[in-house]
Each structure stands twice: as C-alpha cells, then as structure tokens.
Amino acid sequence: MRRLAVAVIVPIAIATLAALVWLWPSDGVAKAAQESGGEQLNGRVISAQAEPCPEGQPAGERCGTLRVRLGQGADSEVVETPLPSGPGAPPIAEGEDVVVLRFATPEGAEYAVVDHQRARPLWVLAIAFTLALAYAGSSLPLLILIVSSDNSLGGALTDQVIAQEIARSAVATLGLVAAVPIMTLLAALTQKRVQEQVPAAATG
C-alpha cells in the first residue's frame, strides 16, 4: 500500500514542480505588460473635486478631478486624474484606496482611476468561502452519521465513532484553511515580481 501511494504521489509532485518552473513569470511577462500600454499602480485619493459637466454630456455623467497620491514615503508622487464616469464607473471619494493605470503618451504620462482596491474584502470573502466549503466537505460523513443515529444530539456527539469523526473533520478543515494564506502568499510574491519587472523593462 505504501509503495502504491509513493508511486502515485511522486509523479504528481514532479509534475507540479515542472509546471511551476515552466509557468513562472519571465521577461516576456514584463514585456507583454509594457506593450499593453498601461501600468497598474496603487494610490490613495487625497482630494476629489466635482465640477459641472460641459453641455452636451449625457445625464448622469460625473465630471471633476481627483488628486491621487501614488506610493509612500519619499518615493510618493501626487497626480491628477479625471473623475471616473460612464457606465460601471465606481464612485470615488476622498481618502479611498484606488487602482490607477498609467499610460505613456507622447505628451507625457497620463493617469486614470479604474477601480477601488479590493484586496482586503476579497481576502475576507475568500477565507469565509473556504471555511464554509472546507467545513461542509470534511464534515459531510459526520453529518450523515449524526442524522442516521437514533440517539439524541447529546448522545450522538459523545459516541466514540462520531467523536473520532469530529476530530478528523477538525484536522482536515485546518489543513484546507491553511492552504488559503499559503496560496495567497505565493500569488502576492509572483505579482510583486511581475510589477518589479515592468519598470525595469521600461527603463532598460
């Protein structure tokens, strides 16, 4: 049985490592990001000034100027961008963290706010969904045992077989939940490397 497990796990592990090496971002990723015409940056809105829209603009359009601080510390810079408008444009207010695209044009760099920074709420949602799915998946045999038992809820929970399944479900849930921050950390490190390659390719 052990030999069979090794024979199955080892090829899968080798294939996973080979796929990581093959799919790891390279210089081509930075070049593609550069050729796309926009560089994604994170910033914070320090002021939002709404203005009357020119005549002839459709009703409901938002006009104005945003001042956004890009970066932190000595490397930070303040840029001005138009207030996002049009179908699907997010409402932006002072003090909000936003995602900014920087475009290189013959007249100089131009900036556009495209969305709020949604990393934190998406992180919370990912943890919540993972907890729910991990608990439901690992606890399904336990729920079947409790439902099929003729004992009361207290008697079912103190049953030896069910107690063993509770411990197994708890351990399995911890393993599945731990996978979320690990995969998120790997994705963040990969994205950071890609973002570092884009300015290097632009200056090189």
N, C-alpha and C positions, 0 to 999 in steps of 0.2 A: 504493500500500500504506500509506503514511504517512497519507494522508487517511482511509482506511478505519479505521485504528487510532484516529485522533483522533475520528472520528465515533462510534466505539463507546465510547471511554474517557470523553469529555467528558460525555455524558448520564448515565453511571453515576456519575461524580464529583458532578455536580449533584444527582442523586437521593440520593446518600449524605449530602451536606451538608444537603439539605432534610429528610431523615429525622432527622438529628442535632438540628436545630433543633426539629422537631415533637415528638420524643420526649424532649427534655431535661427533667429534673425541674423542676417548678414548685411554686407554693404549694399546689396541690392534692395533691401527694405528701405534703407535711408534714402537711396536714390529715387525709389518709387514715391516715397513720401514727399521728397523735394519736388519731383516733377508734377505732383498733383496740384501744386500751386498754392497750397495753404499749410501753415504750420500751426498746430494746436497748442495753445497756451492757457494757463490758469490765471485768473485775476480776481480782484475784488472791486466792486463799484464804489467809488468814493463820492460821486455826485451824479444825480440824474436830473436833467433839466428838460422838461416838456415844453414844446413850442407849438404854436398854431401851424397847421399843415397848409401848404400852398393851395391855391384854388385849383380845382380840377381833380384833386386826390379823392379816391373813393372814401365813403363814410366809414368810420371805424378805424381808419389808419392812425398810427401813433407816430408823431414826429418829435424830434428833440435830439439831445446829445448826452452821451454818457462819458464820464471820465473814469477810467479803469486803471488801477494800479496792477502792473504785471510784476511778478517776482516779489522777493522780500529782501530787506536789508539794503546794503549798498548797491546791489545789482538791480534794484527795482526801478521801474520807469512808469510814468503816467502817460496814458494815451487817450485820445478822444475817438469815440465811435458813434455812429448813428444809433438812435434808439431802435431796437428790433421792431419790425412792423410786418404786416401781411398775415396771411392765413398760417396758423400754427406758431406764430412768433410768441415766445414766452414773455410775460410781463416782468420787467426788471425794475428793482428798487435799490435805493442806496444801501450799502452795507452787505449786499448779497455776493456770494462767490459765483463766478460765471466762467464759462468756457469761451475763449476768444480765438478766432482764426486770424493769422497774419498772412497777408498776401504781398508778394513782391511785385511792384509795378514800376514802369519807367520813371514815374514821378516820385517814387519812394514807397515805403511800406504803408499799407492800408490795413485797417483792423475792423473786425465785425464780431459782435457778440452773438453767439448761436444758441446758447442754452445755459441753464443753471448747472452748477457742479452737483452731480447726483451720486457721487461715490458713497457718501455716508448712508443715505436712505436705501440705496441698492444693497449695501453691505448688510444693513439690518434686515431687509427683506430676504436676502439670501440665507442668513442664519435662521430666520423664522421658518422659511420653507424647508430648509434642510432638517431642522429639528422635527417639524411635523412629519415629513416623509420618512426620516430615519426612524422615528418612534413608531409610526404606523407600520412600516415594513418589518422592523425587527420584532414588534410586539404582536404581529398577526397570529403566530402559533399560540402565544399566550392568551390572546383574546378568545381564540377558539376553545382552548382548554377551559377557560373560566365560564364561557357560555354553555359548553356541553356538560359542565359539572352540575350535579344535583344538589350540591351543598350551597349554603348561603355565601354571600360575598366574603364575610369574615372567615368562614371555614375554607373557602376556596383559596384565599390568599395565604393561609397558614398551611396549606397542603404542601408536602415535600416536593412533589413533582412540579407544582406551579411555582413554588419558591425558587427552584432551580432555574426555571424558565425566566422568572423575573430577573435573576442575576445575569443570565445570559443576554437577555434583551438590553439590560443596562450597559453591559460591556460593549455589545455590538453598536448601540447608539452612540457611546462615547467615541468609538473608532470612526464612525461615519461623520460625526460632528467635527472631529479633529481634522478631517480631510478638507473641510472648507477653508479654514485660515491658511493651511499649507498651500493649497492650490491658488488661493488669492495672493499669497506672498510671492509665489513663482510668477504669476501673471504680472504683478506690480514690478518685480525686478526686470522682467522681459520688456515691459512697456517703458521703464526708465532707461533701459539700454537703447531702445529704439529712439527715444526722444533725445538722448545724448548724441546719437549718430547723425541725426538730421542737421543740427547746427555745424557739426564737424564737416559734413559733406558740403554744406553751403559755403563755408569759409575755405575749404580745400579746393 
